[in-house]
Amino acid sequence: MLSLVPEGPAASPQVSTNALNLELYSTLGEHDNAGFPLSYCFVSTASSIAPRKRLNALHSCFAALKAKYGLSPQFVHTDKDTTEIGAAKKLWPTLKHSICLWHLKRAVRERLAKNKLSTTPYDPRSAHSEFTFVNVDFVPITRADPTEFEGGLIDEVEPTSTLAEPPLGPNSLTIRIPGLTQRSVELPAITPFSDAMDIDNNTSSTHLDPAPIKKPFVRLIVKDPTSTPAVPADPTPLPRDRRTFCPEEYRADIVEMMVRHYNAHPLIPGFSHPSPAGIRQWAVEQMYKYCERNDLPEVWAYLWGNWYRNGRWELWSRSVHPDIPILKTTMMVESHWRRIKKDFLHHFHKPRIDLLCWILVEKLVPKYDRKLDVIMRPVARYRELAAWRKAFKPEWRRCEKTQIANPDDTAYAPNPYKWVCTCRFFVKSRFMTCKHLIQLVEPVPPIFFLEVSRRRTTPFWQHPSLISLYEEPEGGRVQLVLAEIGAADDGVDGEDGEGEERGDDEDDELLNEEMSGVFDRTTFLEDMTHAADLCDWFSHALRYQIQYQDRRFLAHVQRYGRAFFQFASDCQDLERRTNSTRTANLNTWEAGSVHTMFFRTRPREVIRDASEASMAASMDEN
């Protein structure tokens, strides 16, 4: 896996790395979710007039790496610079390119915040031919900007304008005349004549110049004087608050939807369609209908032309590759540049090339080489661990302690053998973990956090210490639950995506009823009697376990009975406060008493009789 981000005047104009203002590129390889430099490349294209000069320079750099070390990466991570993308695709056509999620979100936020209405060229017929739900009449009302492509143009795209008339050129003339209606009229083209033209007797023998000459285009704009007064030749533009590219209230939703589309993958069940083609259709339909419902044609044209059409979708979506890359961003490359600037170049302003090369080769690279050698060699002590492990352990421990409201809820289908879960936290998690999965395995020892490594396919985490508490069901519980969820949600192609994400307390009871098929036919007396008898039995069984002093069983009781014990403790506290004359009663809608609002507390006489009966039973047993 490679990560590539340029450094130089184009990427960071406030901090230059060398006196000649050369662009400095670094190629990093990933091992154990940590980056190690493979090569550095200085690029200067100021004196070259050859087409695609930067692309060819980077391609030569990559080709040297491939020829020297046989480099053949599976994933390449860059920002949205199409030069890097094109150079990598030219040398390794089969690799999966992944645009940095952080750069993607920043680019979309910045464009949505601009008031410029003209956007990327959009051909509604092409989109409709691929997805029939796209309306060919839902197009921007402004002229397209053929130069607006995120990162530049990497493929052959015809800049189709969204207006009927051709774009204005040097041979065009705009005339505004008060008239009946507002329209554009193209005058007949004027035929170019040469100097040797005979016009005797209204006959001409024209000798045309063989060089192509553009036809002049006259654009007449006429307006109805009864409805709109005549405007001067250079009218003042309309106020921007009348129509903006994307109103502020829609921007966060659009970015959040793109993050969901980025995270979707066939290996993650219950989140989207289980195939790459289905995921793309789900994503395009969700985004298109959102833009159509909120009247955002310019936003849709921008999103389709830069992110969702063929040739662009494959650059940032994880679903097009059978494996899931470990990295989501190029932050390890940004950290690499920060280390160069802060640790080695903080005393130098635009150092000479020879000094910079000496720092890179003699000072920086040996540190990474020593770190990689320590990681690769089996030694007694664990040293030079990757920084992600420091954040991974607290996240794991937090999920261990987080309470699950209903452990038997079938709305979530954790499978510790494949290490997948249908909850919405799992798909967005940096470490591909969630509380449902972590609480289905035995507590892990400290050595686990020093040795485990994330995989790119299922199971995403694999280690001898990950021991499931239950045997793997035949056929897998995940597939069975997904079929029911899909039927209940009427597919995954919902208009607003309500069926893709589901919270812990969101429609759980309804889903359970749908998946069970029938409601319980037992009476209230039978159910309550059974619950009371089960609690009496379990109370006696717990007291019997005390003699064995087994802390492992105690840990299981505390983990899987946490919700019940909390509920029982709240009911006990409610009863104590109700029968007390010194404390105030809880309000019905207080945060700690909402779930106990239907609990009827016992009178003092009943409590006293129950205590006496319990003490008598204990004395009889002794």
LOBA-346591 format. One record per residue (C-alpha): residue number from 1; chain; x, y negated, z. Coordinates in steps of 0.05 Angstrom, whole numbers. Each point is the difference from the previous one (the first is absolute). Last residue first. Layout:
<nodes>
(NUM,"A",(X,Y,Z));
...
</nodes>
This chain:
<nodes>
(622,"A",(-561,459,1165));
(621,"A",(-56,10,-50));
(620,"A",(-53,-13,53));
(619,"A",(35,-64,22));
(618,"A",(0,-25,-72));
(617,"A",(-74,15,-8));
(616,"A",(-16,-38,64));
(615,"A",(40,-60,-24));
(614,"A",(-37,0,-66));
(613,"A",(-67,4,34));
(612,"A",(17,-58,45));
(611,"A",(23,-42,-59));
(610,"A",(-64,16,-39));
(609,"A",(-43,-19,60));
(608,"A",(37,-67,8));
(607,"A",(-6,-16,-75));
(606,"A",(-74,16,1));
(605,"A",(-11,-44,61));
(604,"A",(39,-57,-31));
(603,"A",(-43,-2,-61));
(602,"A",(28,27,-66));
(601,"A",(18,-45,-58));
(600,"A",(-38,4,-66));
(599,"A",(47,-1,-60));
(598,"A",(-32,-32,-61));
(597,"A",(44,-63,3));
(596,"A",(63,41,8));
(595,"A",(28,-14,-70));
(594,"A",(-9,-75,8));
(593,"A",(30,-2,69));
(592,"A",(74,-18,-9));
(591,"A",(-11,-55,-52));
(590,"A",(-58,-30,38));
(589,"A",(-68,5,-34));
(588,"A",(-41,27,58));
(587,"A",(33,-44,53));
(586,"A",(37,37,54));
(585,"A",(-26,-5,71));
(584,"A",(34,-46,49));
(583,"A",(43,31,55));
(582,"A",(-11,-1,75));
(581,"A",(-66,36,8));
(580,"A",(23,62,-36));
(579,"A",(-48,50,-30));
(578,"A",(3,-31,-70));
(577,"A",(75,-11,3));
(576,"A",(13,73,16));
(575,"A",(-48,24,-53));
(574,"A",(31,-43,-53));
(573,"A",(70,22,20));
(572,"A",(-21,73,-5));
(571,"A",(-30,-12,-69));
(570,"A",(64,-35,-22));
(569,"A",(42,58,26));
(568,"A",(-44,51,-36));
(567,"A",(8,-38,-65));
(566,"A",(75,-5,8));
(565,"A",(4,74,18));
(564,"A",(-40,17,-63));
(563,"A",(43,-43,-46));
(562,"A",(65,26,30));
(561,"A",(-20,73,-2));
(560,"A",(43,19,-58));
(559,"A",(64,-34,24));
(558,"A",(-8,5,75));
(557,"A",(-20,73,-3));
(556,"A",(56,15,-48));
(555,"A",(51,-33,45));
(554,"A",(-27,39,60));
(553,"A",(7,65,-38));
(552,"A",(73,-17,-14));
(551,"A",(10,-20,73));
(550,"A",(-13,71,24));
(549,"A",(-2,-1,77));
(548,"A",(-30,70,2));
(547,"A",(-41,-10,63));
(546,"A",(-36,-60,-29));
(545,"A",(-30,40,-57));
(544,"A",(-58,25,44));
(543,"A",(-21,-71,14));
(542,"A",(-5,-11,-75));
(541,"A",(-42,62,-9));
(540,"A",(-49,-23,55));
(539,"A",(-8,-68,-34));
(538,"A",(-6,34,-68));
(537,"A",(-58,43,24));
(536,"A",(-36,-58,32));
(535,"A",(11,-43,-63));
(534,"A",(-27,57,-44));
(533,"A",(-61,8,44));
(532,"A",(-15,-74,-4));
(531,"A",(7,-2,-76));
(530,"A",(-43,62,-8));
(529,"A",(-54,-29,45));
(528,"A",(1,-65,-40));
(527,"A",(-8,36,-66));
(526,"A",(-53,48,24));
(525,"A",(-41,-55,34));
(524,"A",(5,-45,-62));
(523,"A",(-28,53,-45));
(522,"A",(38,37,-54));
(521,"A",(-15,-10,-74));
(520,"A",(67,-32,-17));
(519,"A",(-3,-38,-65));
(518,"A",(14,32,-67));
(517,"A",(52,-7,-55));
(516,"A",(60,-6,46));
(515,"A",(35,-45,-50));
(514,"A",(-57,-49,-6));
(513,"A",(-8,-4,76));
(512,"A",(75,-10,10));
(511,"A",(0,-55,-52));
(510,"A",(-57,-37,35));
(509,"A",(35,6,67));
(508,"A",(66,-26,-27));
(507,"A",(-30,-60,-35));
(506,"A",(58,-45,21));
(505,"A",(29,12,69));
(504,"A",(67,28,-21));
(503,"A",(2,-42,-63));
(502,"A",(-14,22,-71));
(501,"A",(35,-19,-63));
(500,"A",(-13,27,-69));
(499,"A",(-76,3,1));
(498,"A",(-11,-75,6));
(497,"A",(41,-13,-63));
(496,"A",(-38,-62,-20));
(495,"A",(-33,27,-63));
(494,"A",(8,73,17));
(493,"A",(43,43,-44));
(492,"A",(17,51,54));
(491,"A",(-60,45,-10));
(490,"A",(-70,-2,27));
(489,"A",(24,-13,72));
(488,"A",(-34,61,29));
(487,"A",(22,46,-56));
(486,"A",(72,-24,2));
(485,"A",(1,8,76));
(484,"A",(-25,71,-6));
(483,"A",(52,20,-51));
(482,"A",(54,-34,40));
(481,"A",(-19,39,63));
(480,"A",(11,67,-34));
(479,"A",(66,-21,-32));
(478,"A",(28,-25,66));
(477,"A",(-19,61,41));
(476,"A",(47,44,-39));
(475,"A",(-18,62,-40));
(474,"A",(9,44,61));
(473,"A",(11,-41,62));
(472,"A",(72,-12,24));
(471,"A",(7,23,72));
(470,"A",(-8,-52,54));
(469,"A",(47,-39,46));
(468,"A",(47,-13,-58));
(467,"A",(75,4,13));
(466,"A",(42,-58,-25));
(465,"A",(65,15,37));
(464,"A",(27,42,-57));
(463,"A",(-4,-61,-45));
(462,"A",(-41,-22,-61));
(461,"A",(-32,-68,-12));
(460,"A",(-31,-16,-68));
(459,"A",(-29,69,-6));
(458,"A",(-14,-12,-56));
(457,"A",(43,-39,-48));
(456,"A",(53,-55,5));
(455,"A",(30,25,65));
(454,"A",(15,-39,63));
(453,"A",(59,19,42));
(452,"A",(4,30,69));
(451,"A",(66,6,37));
(450,"A",(7,-56,50));
(449,"A",(-74,-9,16));
(448,"A",(-9,74,11));
(447,"A",(58,3,50));
(446,"A",(-44,-38,49));
(445,"A",(-47,60,6));
(444,"A",(-67,3,-36));
(443,"A",(-66,8,36));
(442,"A",(-38,57,-34));
(441,"A",(-40,-17,-62));
(440,"A",(-72,-22,-12));
(439,"A",(10,-66,37));
(438,"A",(49,-23,-52));
(437,"A",(-49,14,-57));
(436,"A",(-60,-38,27));
(435,"A",(43,-56,27));
(434,"A",(26,-18,-69));
(433,"A",(64,10,-40));
(432,"A",(26,-15,-70));
(431,"A",(59,-40,26));
(430,"A",(-19,-69,-28));
(429,"A",(-73,14,13));
(428,"A",(-49,-25,-52));
(427,"A",(-26,69,-21));
(426,"A",(0,26,71));
(425,"A",(-38,-59,30));
(424,"A",(-60,12,-46));
(423,"A",(-15,68,28));
(422,"A",(-2,60,-47));
(421,"A",(61,34,28));
(420,"A",(61,34,-29));
(419,"A",(57,38,32));
(418,"A",(-8,62,-44));
(417,"A",(3,46,61));
(416,"A",(-24,-55,47));
(415,"A",(-66,-6,-38));
(414,"A",(-41,-58,26));
(413,"A",(-72,-2,-26));
(412,"A",(-34,-64,23));
(411,"A",(-75,-6,-6));
(410,"A",(-3,68,33));
(409,"A",(0,-30,70));
(408,"A",(25,53,48));
(407,"A",(51,-46,34));
(406,"A",(-54,-53,14));
(405,"A",(25,-67,28));
(404,"A",(73,16,-13));
(403,"A",(43,-36,53));
(402,"A",(67,-26,-20));
(401,"A",(55,32,41));
(400,"A",(32,44,-53));
(399,"A",(-10,-55,-53));
(398,"A",(41,-48,43));
(397,"A",(55,53,8));
(396,"A",(6,8,-75));
(395,"A",(3,-75,-12));
(394,"A",(51,-8,55));
(393,"A",(43,55,-33));
(392,"A",(-5,-26,-71));
(391,"A",(23,-71,14));
(390,"A",(70,20,23));
(389,"A",(1,55,-52));
(388,"A",(-7,-52,-55));
(387,"A",(68,-30,16));
(386,"A",(38,60,-27));
(385,"A",(45,36,49));
(384,"A",(74,-17,2));
(383,"A",(14,53,53));
(382,"A",(-31,64,23));
(381,"A",(52,37,40));
(380,"A",(24,71,-9));
(379,"A",(21,-8,-73));
(378,"A",(-30,24,-65));
(377,"A",(29,-44,-55));
(376,"A",(-50,-37,-45));
(375,"A",(-18,-55,49));
(374,"A",(71,-15,21));
(373,"A",(23,-1,-72));
(372,"A",(-57,-47,-19));
(371,"A",(21,-49,55));
(370,"A",(73,3,-21));
(369,"A",(-18,-15,-72));
(368,"A",(-46,-56,21));
(367,"A",(55,-33,39));
(366,"A",(50,13,-55));
(365,"A",(-46,-36,-51));
(364,"A",(-1,-66,38));
(363,"A",(72,-18,15));
(362,"A",(47,24,-55));
(361,"A",(-45,6,-61));
(360,"A",(-51,-54,13));
(359,"A",(47,-49,34));
(358,"A",(53,10,-55));
(357,"A",(-52,-11,-54));
(356,"A",(-22,-65,33));
(355,"A",(72,-24,6));
(354,"A",(14,16,-73));
(353,"A",(-64,-35,-22));
(352,"A",(16,-64,37));
(351,"A",(-43,-19,58));
(350,"A",(-64,-41,-8));
(349,"A",(-1,-29,70));
(348,"A",(41,43,46));
(347,"A",(-1,7,76));
(346,"A",(-68,36,2));
(345,"A",(22,46,-56));
(344,"A",(16,64,40));
(343,"A",(-52,12,54));
(342,"A",(-56,-48,-19));
(341,"A",(4,2,-75));
(340,"A",(18,73,-11));
(339,"A",(-46,24,56));
(338,"A",(-58,-40,-27));
(337,"A",(11,30,-69));
(336,"A",(-4,70,29));
(335,"A",(-62,-18,39));
(334,"A",(-33,-22,-64));
(333,"A",(20,66,-31));
(332,"A",(-29,38,59));
(331,"A",(-63,-42,-7));
(330,"A",(-13,28,-69));
(329,"A",(-71,22,18));
(328,"A",(-42,62,4));
(327,"A",(54,52,12));
(326,"A",(-11,73,12));
(325,"A",(-27,14,-69));
(324,"A",(-63,42,-6));
(323,"A",(5,59,-47));
(322,"A",(-44,21,-60));
(321,"A",(12,-68,-34));
(320,"A",(-55,-44,-29));
(319,"A",(-33,-10,68));
(318,"A",(53,-45,29));
(317,"A",(-24,-61,-40));
(316,"A",(51,-54,-13));
(315,"A",(31,8,-69));
(314,"A",(-51,50,-27));
(313,"A",(-56,-52,3));
(312,"A",(40,-47,-45));
(311,"A",(8,41,-63));
(310,"A",(-74,14,-5));
(309,"A",(-41,-56,30));
(308,"A",(-8,-11,75));
(307,"A",(56,-46,23));
(306,"A",(18,-59,-45));
(305,"A",(-53,-4,-55));
(304,"A",(-55,30,42));
(303,"A",(13,-42,61));
(302,"A",(6,-65,-38));
(301,"A",(-62,13,-42));
(300,"A",(-38,20,63));
(299,"A",(21,-64,35));
(298,"A",(-21,-43,-59));
(297,"A",(-68,35,-2));
(296,"A",(-14,-13,74));
(295,"A",(-76,-3,5));
(294,"A",(-6,32,70));
(293,"A",(-37,63,-24));
(292,"A",(44,5,-62));
(291,"A",(65,-5,40));
(290,"A",(-23,53,50));
(289,"A",(-26,43,-56));
(288,"A",(67,-3,-35));
(287,"A",(41,16,62));
(286,"A",(-41,61,19));
(285,"A",(-5,25,-71));
(284,"A",(75,-7,-12));
(283,"A",(17,36,65));
(282,"A",(-49,58,-10));
(281,"A",(21,8,-72));
(280,"A",(73,1,21));
(279,"A",(-13,50,56));
(278,"A",(-39,45,-47));
(277,"A",(58,2,-50));
(276,"A",(50,17,55));
(275,"A",(-44,55,30));
(274,"A",(-32,12,68));
(273,"A",(-45,-61,-2));
(272,"A",(8,-46,60));
(271,"A",(12,2,75));
(270,"A",(-25,68,21));
(269,"A",(64,37,-17));
(268,"A",(70,-29,-5));
(267,"A",(39,43,-49));
(266,"A",(-38,-30,-59));
(265,"A",(27,-69,18));
(264,"A",(-29,-67,21));
(263,"A",(48,-48,33));
(262,"A",(5,-50,-57));
(261,"A",(-75,-2,-11));
(260,"A",(-9,-15,74));
(259,"A",(52,-55,-4));
(258,"A",(-36,-28,-61));
(257,"A",(-65,-1,38));
(256,"A",(33,-39,57));
(255,"A",(27,-51,-48));
(254,"A",(-68,-10,-31));
(253,"A",(-35,-6,67));
(252,"A",(51,-51,25));
(251,"A",(-10,-44,-61));
(250,"A",(-76,-2,-1));
(249,"A",(-13,-54,53));
(248,"A",(52,-45,-31));
(247,"A",(-36,-10,-65));
(246,"A",(37,29,-60));
(245,"A",(18,-39,-63));
(244,"A",(-38,-61,23));
(243,"A",(-62,-34,-26));
(242,"A",(-32,-66,20));
(241,"A",(55,-14,51));
(240,"A",(50,-12,-56));
(239,"A",(-31,-66,-20));
(238,"A",(-10,-4,-75));
(237,"A",(57,-24,-43));
(236,"A",(0,-74,-21));
(235,"A",(-15,-8,-74));
(234,"A",(53,-18,-50));
(233,"A",(-37,-20,-63));
(232,"A",(-55,-34,38));
(231,"A",(-65,34,15));
(230,"A",(-66,-13,-34));
(229,"A",(-59,6,46));
(228,"A",(-29,69,15));
(227,"A",(-73,19,-5));
(226,"A",(-28,-45,-54));
(225,"A",(67,-9,-33));
(224,"A",(6,75,-14));
(223,"A",(74,16,-6));
(222,"A",(47,14,-57));
(221,"A",(68,32,5));
(220,"A",(33,8,-69));
(219,"A",(62,43,-3));
(218,"A",(41,-8,-63));
(217,"A",(47,57,-18));
(216,"A",(57,-8,-49));
(215,"A",(20,65,-35));
(214,"A",(69,23,17));
(213,"A",(49,4,-58));
(212,"A",(33,65,-19));
(211,"A",(62,-10,-45));
(210,"A",(-13,19,-73));
(209,"A",(-17,-73,-17));
(208,"A",(-59,1,-45));
(207,"A",(4,-19,-73));
(206,"A",(-70,-22,-17));
(205,"A",(-24,-5,-71));
(204,"A",(-54,-52,4));
(203,"A",(-59,-17,-41));
(202,"A",(-42,-62,10));
(201,"A",(17,-25,-71));
(200,"A",(73,-12,20));
(199,"A",(18,20,72));
(198,"A",(68,32,-10));
(197,"A",(37,17,65));
(196,"A",(77,1,3));
(195,"A",(8,-33,69));
(194,"A",(-30,59,36));
(193,"A",(-70,4,28));
(192,"A",(-25,24,67));
(191,"A",(-73,21,0));
(190,"A",(-40,-37,52));
(189,"A",(-40,47,43));
(188,"A",(-74,-12,4));
(187,"A",(-20,-34,65));
(186,"A",(-9,40,63));
(185,"A",(-57,-24,44));
(184,"A",(-2,5,75));
(183,"A",(-65,-10,37));
(182,"A",(-34,-47,48));
(181,"A",(-68,-18,-25));
(180,"A",(-32,-59,-37));
(179,"A",(57,-47,-13));
(178,"A",(49,-49,31));
(177,"A",(67,14,-34));
(176,"A",(64,25,34));
(175,"A",(56,17,-48));
(174,"A",(55,51,15));
(173,"A",(53,12,-54));
(172,"A",(38,64,-11));
(171,"A",(65,9,-39));
(170,"A",(44,2,63));
(169,"A",(-44,54,30));
(168,"A",(-67,6,35));
(167,"A",(-22,70,16));
(166,"A",(-49,34,-47));
(165,"A",(-74,-11,11));
(164,"A",(-44,54,30));
(163,"A",(24,-6,71));
(162,"A",(25,57,45));
(161,"A",(67,0,-34));
(160,"A",(35,65,-16));
(159,"A",(74,-1,18));
(158,"A",(16,65,-35));
(157,"A",(41,41,48));
(156,"A",(64,36,-18));
(155,"A",(32,21,65));
(154,"A",(43,-30,54));
(153,"A",(-27,-71,3));
(152,"A",(23,-41,60));
(151,"A",(-1,13,75));
(150,"A",(-74,-13,6));
(149,"A",(-24,-20,-69));
(148,"A",(-22,-71,-18));
(147,"A",(31,-19,-66));
(146,"A",(-61,13,-43));
(145,"A",(-42,-49,41));
(144,"A",(-72,14,-16));
(143,"A",(-50,-55,-16));
(142,"A",(-55,-11,50));
(141,"A",(-69,31,6));
(140,"A",(28,64,28));
(139,"A",(-34,65,-22));
(138,"A",(-59,41,24));
(137,"A",(-33,8,-68));
(136,"A",(36,66,-15));
(135,"A",(-30,30,63));
(134,"A",(46,53,31));
(133,"A",(-41,61,21));
(132,"A",(24,37,-62));
(131,"A",(71,6,25));
(130,"A",(53,13,-54));
(129,"A",(-37,-29,-60));
(128,"A",(-27,-55,46));
(127,"A",(71,-22,20));
(126,"A",(22,-4,-73));
(125,"A",(-63,-37,-19));
(124,"A",(9,-49,57));
(123,"A",(68,-24,-26));
(122,"A",(32,-44,52));
(121,"A",(59,-47,-8));
(120,"A",(28,-18,69));
(119,"A",(-28,-63,33));
(118,"A",(-27,-68,-13));
(117,"A",(-37,-23,63));
(116,"A",(59,-31,37));
(115,"A",(-24,-14,71));
(114,"A",(54,42,32));
(113,"A",(-14,40,64));
(112,"A",(-18,63,-38));
(111,"A",(68,-2,-34));
(110,"A",(39,-7,65));
(109,"A",(-40,55,34));
(108,"A",(10,48,-58));
(107,"A",(75,-11,-3));
(106,"A",(8,6,76));
(105,"A",(-40,65,1));
(104,"A",(42,31,-55));
(103,"A",(66,-24,30));
(102,"A",(-18,34,66));
(101,"A",(-23,63,-35));
(100,"A",(66,6,-38));
(99,"A",(-13,25,-70));
(98,"A",(7,75,-8));
(97,"A",(28,31,-63));
(96,"A",(-7,75,-7));
(95,"A",(54,32,-42));
(94,"A",(-13,34,-66));
(93,"A",(29,-51,-48));
(92,"A",(67,-5,37));
(91,"A",(46,-45,-42));
(90,"A",(-52,-45,-33));
(89,"A",(-46,3,61));
(88,"A",(56,-27,45));
(87,"A",(18,-57,-47));
(86,"A",(-74,-18,-11));
(85,"A",(-15,-3,74));
(84,"A",(62,-42,15));
(83,"A",(-18,-49,-54));
(82,"A",(-74,2,20));
(81,"A",(15,-34,67));
(80,"A",(-59,22,45));
(79,"A",(45,20,59));
(78,"A",(37,65,-5));
(77,"A",(-7,72,24));
(76,"A",(23,58,-44));
(75,"A",(-26,71,14));
(74,"A",(25,68,-22));
(73,"A",(71,-22,-12));
(72,"A",(49,31,-50));
(71,"A",(71,-20,15));
(70,"A",(51,45,-33));
(69,"A",(57,-35,37));
(68,"A",(41,-33,-55));
(67,"A",(-48,6,-60));
(66,"A",(-62,-19,40));
(65,"A",(34,-57,36));
(64,"A",(29,-26,-65));
(63,"A",(-68,4,-33));
(62,"A",(-30,-40,57));
(61,"A",(50,-56,-11));
(60,"A",(-10,1,-75));
(59,"A",(-75,-4,10));
(58,"A",(10,-60,45));
(57,"A",(38,-37,-55));
(56,"A",(-50,21,-53));
(55,"A",(-58,-26,41));
(54,"A",(35,-65,13));
(53,"A",(14,-11,-74));
(52,"A",(-70,17,-25));
(51,"A",(15,-40,-63));
(50,"A",(71,-21,-13));
(49,"A",(16,-74,12));
(48,"A",(55,11,51));
(47,"A",(39,-55,35));
(46,"A",(-45,-6,61));
(45,"A",(-11,75,7));
(44,"A",(44,14,60));
(43,"A",(-10,63,40));
(42,"A",(42,25,58));
(41,"A",(-15,72,18));
(40,"A",(7,36,67));
(39,"A",(-5,75,9));
(38,"A",(-24,57,45));
(37,"A",(-17,-38,63));
(36,"A",(-32,42,56));
(35,"A",(-72,-10,22));
(34,"A",(-36,36,57));
(33,"A",(-63,41,-3));
(32,"A",(40,63,16));
(31,"A",(40,-12,-63));
(30,"A",(-18,-54,-51));
(29,"A",(48,-24,-54));
(28,"A",(13,-74,-11));
(27,"A",(16,-36,-64));
(26,"A",(24,-72,8));
(25,"A",(-6,-56,-50));
(24,"A",(40,-65,3));
(23,"A",(-20,-56,-48));
(22,"A",(60,-43,-14));
(21,"A",(2,-70,27));
(20,"A",(74,-7,-15));
(19,"A",(18,-19,72));
(18,"A",(-32,62,30));
(17,"A",(-57,23,46));
(16,"A",(-46,-59,-8));
(15,"A",(-48,-16,57));
(14,"A",(-58,-49,-14));
(13,"A",(-13,27,-69));
(12,"A",(-19,69,25));
(11,"A",(-28,44,-56));
(10,"A",(18,-39,-62));
(9,"A",(65,-29,28));
(8,"A",(25,67,22));
(7,"A",(-23,65,31));
(6,"A",(-36,53,-38));
(5,"A",(-42,56,31));
(4,"A",(9,74,-14));
(3,"A",(-20,59,42));
(2,"A",(15,71,-23));
(1,"A",(-27,67,20));
</nodes>
